[in-house]
Amino acid sequence: MKKFLKDTNTFSLVLLLVMVCLADQGESQTCSRSFFSTMIQLIPCRPAVVSFSPIGPSQACCQAVRTLGQPCLCFLVNGPPIYGFDRSMVLQLPEKCIVNFEPCNIGK
């Protein structure tokens, strides 16, 4: 019985450590800003992200994209609709600004 309890405790400790490590990895992939704050940060990009806009992103817009980072950009794209922000145009900002971001998982 003692051996069983010792093995169970060891297993529980290992499981807990694995869960903590996984939780830390997940947190590094989340946006630490609110939805509203993220949206405000991208105001310089508005002319470049309205539907069918021929205007490219400005230097201020690209700096905002770099500052926000991929997790916040994806957070914004997956959030509620924003009047005047075309999601597909927002998704093109990293490429147009020459920022190396992983693609966003839409709807997740």
Secondary structure, DSSP 8 states (H G I E B T S, - for coil): -HHHHHHHHHHHHHHHHHHHHHHHHHHTTS--S-HHHHHHHTGGGHHHHSTT------HHHHHHHHHHHHHHHHHHHTSS--TT--HHHHHHHHHHTT-------TT-
